[in-house]
Amino acid sequence: MRPFCFKAAIMTLLALALAMPGQAMAAQTGPPPEIVPFTQFDPNFDYLENGSSYVSYNGKGKASIWGETIATRRVDKVGVQLILQRWTGKEWIDVFKGEKAELSDSSRINKTIDNLSVTSGYYYRVKAIHWISYGSTKEEGTRYSSSLLIPD
């Protein structure tokens, strides 16, 4: 009898937590298909080692996006470009395209863009384009962040 009471108490607490105001998020679309956010770049690359990005919600309809490109060594140029995308229910569309950020004689670069307008109930992600140039070698790859549902 005791295990049943314990399970019933847990289920009641979970139901109450879900019913509390401010806990639910109403999505305007179904969730996007999941992708592997940390896919690898071309394994034949010599200098473009890693790239990452994420989107965070700051409240009041504003979000920030961040991205970083890492080279295996100091290269002539290393760069990143961040694009905020929204899920329509059928496809990802670009809603903001940041300027290209690039550093010379460096092995990494990161970029943050704040105060971007987002709409509650929609999923957002970052599409990040990463590149390096070293002598005559140019390597470029695209990676995507995980998606984030903007709350009501």
BAMIKOL-792507 format. One line per 10 residues: number of its first residue (from 1); their letters; for each residue z, x, y of N, C-alpha, C. Coordinates in Angstrom, 1 decimal, decimal comma. Layout:
N
NUM> a> Z:X:Y:Z:X:Y:Z:X:Y  ...
END
This chain:
152
1> mrpfcfkaai> 0,0:0,8:-1,2:0,0:0,0:0,0:0,0:0,9:1,3  0,7:2,0:1,2:0,8:2,8:2,4:-0,6:3,4:2,8  -1,5:3,9:1,9:-2,8:4,4:2,4:-3,6:3,3:3,1  -3,5:2,0:2,6:-4,2:1,0:3,2:-3,7:0,7:4,7  -2,4:0,8:4,9:-1,9:0,6:6,2:-2,3:1,7:7,2  -2,3:2,9:6,7:-2,8:4,0:7,5:-4,2:3,9:7,9  -5,1:3,5:6,9:-6,5:3,3:7,2:-6,7:2,2:8,2  -6,0:1,1:8,1:-6,1:0,0:9,0:-5,7:0,4:10,4  -4,6:1,2:10,5:-4,1:1,6:11,8:-5,2:2,5:12,5  -5,8:3,4:11,7:-6,8:4,3:12,3:-8,0:3,5:12,8
11> mtllalalam> -8,5:2,5:11,9:-9,6:1,7:12,3:-9,3:0,9:13,6  -8,1:0,4:13,7:-7,7:-0,4:14,9:-7,8:0,5:16,1  -7,2:1,7:16,0:-7,2:2,7:17,2:-8,7:3,0:17,6  -9,5:3,2:16,6:-10,9:3,6:16,9:-11,6:2,4:17,6  -11,4:1,2:17,1:-12,0:0,0:17,7:-11,5:-0,2:19,2  -10,2:0,0:19,4:-9,7:-0,1:20,8:-10,3:1,0:21,7  -10,4:2,2:21,2:-11,0:3,3:22,0:-12,4:3,0:22,4  -13,2:2,4:21,5:-14,6:2,0:21,8:-14,6:0,9:22,8  -13,6:0,0:22,8:-13,7:-1,2:23,7:-13,2:-0,9:25,1  -12,6:0,3:25,3:-12,1:0,6:26,6:-13,2:0,7:27,6
21> pgqamaaqtg> -12,9:0,2:28,9:-14,0:0,3:29,9:-14,3:1,8:30,2  -15,5:2,1:30,5:-16,0:3,4:30,9:-16,3:4,3:29,7  -16,1:3,8:28,5:-16,3:4,6:27,3:-17,7:4,4:26,7  -18,4:3,3:27,0:-19,7:3,1:26,4:-20,8:3,6:27,4  -21,9:4,0:26,8:-23,0:4,4:27,5:-24,2:3,5:27,0  -24,8:2,8:27,9:-26,0:2,0:27,6:-27,3:2,7:27,8  -28,0:3,0:26,8:-29,2:3,7:26,9:-30,3:2,8:27,2  -31,2:3,2:28,1:-32,4:2,3:28,5:-33,5:2,5:27,4  -33,4:3,5:26,6:-34,4:3,7:25,6:-33,7:4,1:24,3  -34,4:4,1:23,2:-33,9:4,7:22,0:-33,8:6,2:22,2
31> pppeivpftq> -33,0:6,8:21,3:-32,8:8,3:21,5:-34,1:9,0:21,1  -34,3:10,2:21,8:-35,5:11,0:21,5:-35,4:11,6:20,1  -36,5:12,0:19,5:-36,4:12,7:18,3:-35,7:14,0:18,5  -34,9:14,4:17,5:-34,2:15,7:17,7:-35,1:16,8:17,4  -35,0:17,9:18,2:-35,8:19,1:17,9:-34,7:20,2:17,7  -35,2:21,3:17,2:-34,2:22,4:17,1:-34,2:23,1:18,4  -33,2:23,0:19,2:-33,2:23,5:20,6:-33,2:25,0:20,6  -32,9:25,7:19,6:-32,8:27,2:19,6:-33,9:27,8:18,7  -35,1:27,3:18,9:-36,2:27,8:18,1:-36,5:29,2:18,5  -37,0:30,0:17,7:-37,3:31,4:17,9:-38,6:31,6:18,6
41> fdpnfdylen> -38,7:32,7:19,4:-40,0:33,1:20,0:-40,9:33,7:18,9  -42,1:34,0:19,2:-43,0:34,6:18,2:-42,3:35,9:17,7  -42,2:36,0:16,4:-41,5:37,2:15,8:-42,3:38,5:16,0  -43,5:38,4:16,5:-44,3:39,6:16,8:-44,0:40,1:18,2  -43,3:39,4:19,0:-42,9:39,9:20,3:-42,1:41,2:20,2  -42,4:42,1:21,1:-41,7:43,3:21,2:-40,6:43,3:22,2  -40,7:42,5:23,3:-39,8:42,6:24,4:-39,1:41,3:24,8  -39,7:40,2:24,6:-39,1:38,9:24,9:-38,2:38,6:23,7  -36,9:38,7:24,0:-35,9:38,6:22,9:-35,3:37,2:22,8  -34,9:36,6:23,9:-34,2:35,4:23,8:-34,4:34,6:25,1
51> gssyvsyngk> -34,2:33,3:25,0:-34,2:32,4:26,1:-33,4:31,1:25,8  -32,7:30,6:26,8:-31,9:29,4:26,6:-31,9:28,6:27,9  -31,5:27,3:27,7:-31,3:26,5:28,9:-30,4:25,3:28,5  -29,9:24,7:29,6:-29,1:23,4:29,4:-29,1:22,6:30,6  -28,8:21,3:30,4:-28,7:20,3:31,5:-27,2:19,8:31,4  -26,6:19,7:32,6:-25,3:19,1:32,7:-25,2:18,0:33,7  -24,4:17,0:33,5:-24,3:15,9:34,4:-23,0:16,1:35,3  -23,2:16,0:36,6:-22,2:16,3:37,6:-21,5:15,1:38,1  -22,0:13,9:37,7:-21,5:12,6:38,3:-22,3:12,2:39,5  -22,2:10,9:39,8:-22,8:10,3:41,0:-24,3:10,5:41,0
61> gkasiwgeti> -25,0:10,4:39,8:-26,4:10,5:39,7:-27,0:11,9:40,0  -26,2:12,9:39,8:-26,7:14,3:40,0:-26,5:15,2:38,8  -27,4:16,0:38,5:-27,3:16,9:37,4:-27,7:18,4:37,8  -27,3:19,3:37,0:-27,7:20,7:37,2:-28,4:21,2:36,0  -29,4:22,1:36,2:-30,0:22,7:35,0:-29,9:24,2:35,2  -29,9:24,9:34,0:-29,7:26,3:34,0:-30,6:26,9:32,9  -31,1:28,1:33,1:-31,8:28,8:32,1:-31,7:30,3:32,2  -31,9:31,0:31,1:-31,8:32,5:31,1:-32,9:33,1:30,2  -33,5:34,2:30,6:-34,4:34,9:29,8:-33,8:36,3:29,6  -33,9:36,8:28,3:-33,4:38,1:28,0:-34,5:38,9:27,3
71> atrrvdkvgv> -34,7:40,1:27,8:-35,6:41,1:27,2:-34,9:42,1:26,3  -35,6:42,8:25,4:-35,0:43,7:24,6:-34,6:45,0:25,3  -35,2:45,2:26,5:-35,0:46,4:27,3:-35,4:46,1:28,7  -35,2:47,0:29,6:-35,6:46,9:31,0:-37,2:46,8:31,0  -37,7:45,8:31,6:-39,2:45,6:31,6:-39,6:45,5:33,1  -40,9:45,6:33,3:-41,5:45,5:34,6:-41,1:44,2:35,3  -41,3:43,1:34,6:-40,9:41,8:35,2:-40,3:40,9:34,1  -39,3:40,1:34,4:-38,7:39,1:33,5:-38,6:37,9:34,3  -38,9:36,7:33,7:-38,9:35,5:34,5:-38,6:34,3:33,7  -38,2:33,2:34,5:-37,9:31,9:33,9:-38,4:30,8:34,9
81> qlilqrwtgk> -38,8:29,7:34,3:-39,1:28,5:35,1:-38,5:27,3:34,4  -37,8:26,5:35,2:-37,0:25,4:34,6:-37,7:24,0:35,0  -37,9:23,2:34,0:-38,5:21,9:34,2:-37,6:20,8:33,6  -37,1:19,9:34,5:-36,3:18,8:34,0:-37,2:17,7:33,5  -36,9:17,2:32,3:-37,7:16,1:31,6:-36,9:14,9:31,3  -37,5:13,7:31,4:-36,8:12,5:31,0:-37,6:11,8:29,8  -36,8:11,3:28,9:-37,4:10,6:27,8:-37,7:9,1:28,2  -39,0:8,7:28,0:-39,4:7,3:28,3:-39,2:6,3:27,2  -38,9:6,8:26,0:-38,8:6,0:24,8:-40,0:6,3:24,0  -41,0:7,0:24,5:-42,2:7,4:23,8:-42,6:8,8:23,9
91> ewidvfkgek> -42,2:9,4:25,1:-42,6:10,8:25,4:-41,7:11,4:26,4  -41,7:12,7:26,5:-40,9:13,4:27,5:-41,9:13,6:28,7  -41,4:13,2:29,9:-42,2:13,4:31,1:-41,4:14,4:32,1  -42,2:15,2:32,8:-41,6:16,1:33,8:-41,2:15,2:35,0  -39,9:15,4:35,5:-39,4:14,7:36,7:-39,1:15,7:37,8  -39,0:17,0:37,4:-38,7:18,0:38,4:-39,2:19,4:37,8  -39,9:20,1:38,6:-40,4:21,4:38,2:-40,0:22,4:39,2  -39,1:23,3:38,8:-38,5:24,4:39,6:-39,5:25,5:39,9  -39,3:26,2:40,9:-40,1:27,4:41,2:-39,9:28,5:40,2  -40,9:29,3:40,0:-40,7:30,4:39,0:-39,7:31,4:39,6
101> aelsdssrin> -38,8:31,9:38,8:-37,9:32,9:39,2:-38,2:34,2:38,4  -38,3:35,3:39,1:-38,7:36,6:38,5:-38,0:37,8:39,1  -37,6:38,7:38,2:-37,0:40,0:38,7:-37,8:41,1:38,2  -37,9:42,2:39,0:-38,5:43,4:38,5:-37,5:44,4:38,0  -38,0:45,3:37,1:-37,2:46,4:36,6:-35,8:45,8:36,1  -35,8:44,8:35,2:-34,6:44,2:34,7:-34,8:43,8:33,3  -33,7:43,5:32,6:-33,8:43,1:31,2:-33,4:41,6:31,1  -32,9:41,0:32,2:-32,6:39,6:32,1:-32,6:38,9:33,4  -32,7:37,6:33,4:-32,7:36,8:34,6:-32,1:35,4:34,2  -31,3:34,8:35,1:-30,9:33,5:35,0:-31,1:32,7:36,3
111> ktidnlsvts> -31,2:31,4:36,1:-31,5:30,6:37,3:-30,7:29,2:37,1  -30,1:28,8:38,2:-29,4:27,5:38,2:-30,1:26,6:39,3  -30,3:25,4:39,0:-30,7:24,4:40,1:-29,8:23,3:40,0  -29,1:23,0:41,2:-28,1:21,9:41,3:-28,7:20,7:42,0  -27,9:19,7:42,0:-28,2:18,5:42,8:-29,5:17,7:42,5  -29,9:17,7:41,2:-31,1:17,0:40,9:-30,7:15,5:40,6  -31,5:14,6:41,1:-31,2:13,2:40,9:-31,6:12,8:39,5  -30,7:12,1:38,8:-31,0:11,5:37,5:-30,6:10,1:37,4  -31,2:9,3:36,5:-30,9:7,9:36,4:-30,1:7,6:35,2  -29,0:6,8:35,4:-28,1:6,5:34,2:-28,9:5,7:33,2
121> gyyyrvkaih> -28,5:5,9:31,9:-29,1:5,3:30,8:-30,3:6,0:30,2  -30,7:7,1:30,8:-31,9:7,8:30,3:-31,4:9,2:29,7  -32,2:9,7:28,8:-32,0:11,0:28,2:-32,8:12,0:29,0  -32,2:13,2:29,2:-32,8:14,3:29,9:-32,7:15,6:29,1  -33,6:16,5:29,3:-33,5:17,8:28,7:-34,2:18,8:29,7  -34,1:20,1:29,4:-34,7:21,1:30,1:-35,8:21,8:29,3  -37,0:21,9:29,9:-38,0:22,7:29,3:-38,0:24,0:30,0  -37,8:25,1:29,4:-37,7:26,4:30,0:-38,8:27,3:29,5  -39,6:27,9:30,5:-40,7:28,8:30,2:-40,1:30,2:30,5  -40,2:31,1:29,5:-39,6:32,4:29,6:-40,8:33,4:29,4
131> wisygstkee> -40,7:34,5:30,2:-41,8:35,5:30,1:-41,3:36,9:30,5  -42,0:37,9:30,0:-41,8:39,3:30,4:-43,2:39,9:30,6  -43,3:41,0:31,4:-44,4:41,8:31,4:-43,9:43,3:31,4  -44,6:44,1:30,6:-44,2:45,5:30,5:-45,4:46,3:30,3  -45,9:47,0:31,3:-47,2:47,7:31,2:-48,2:46,7:31,0  -49,1:46,8:30,0:-50,2:45,9:29,8:-49,7:44,7:28,8  -48,5:44,7:28,4:-48,0:43,7:27,5:-47,4:42,5:28,3  -47,8:41,3:27,9:-47,3:40,1:28,5:-46,9:39,2:27,3  -45,6:38,7:27,4:-45,2:37,8:26,3:-44,5:36,6:27,0  -44,8:35,4:26,5:-44,3:34,1:27,0:-44,0:33,2:25,9
141> gtryssslli> -42,9:32,4:26,1:-42,5:31,4:25,2:-41,8:30,3:25,9  -41,8:29,1:25,3:-41,1:27,9:25,8:-40,0:27,5:24,9  -38,9:27,1:25,4:-37,7:26,6:24,7:-37,2:25,4:25,3  -36,6:24,5:24,6:-36,1:23,2:25,1:-34,6:23,2:24,8  -33,9:22,5:25,8:-32,4:22,3:25,6:-32,2:21,1:24,7  -31,0:20,9:24,4:-30,6:19,6:23,7:-30,7:18,5:24,8  -30,8:17,3:24,3:-31,0:16,2:25,3:-29,6:15,7:25,7  -29,5:15,1:26,8:-28,3:14,5:27,4:-28,5:13,1:27,9  -27,7:12,2:27,4:-27,8:10,8:27,9:-26,9:10,7:29,2  -27,5:10,3:30,3:-26,7:10,1:31,5:-25,9:8,8:31,5
151> pd> -24,6:8,9:31,6:-23,7:7,7:31,5:-23,9:6,7:32,6  -23,4:5,5:32,4:-23,4:4,4:33,5:-22,4:4,8:34,5
END
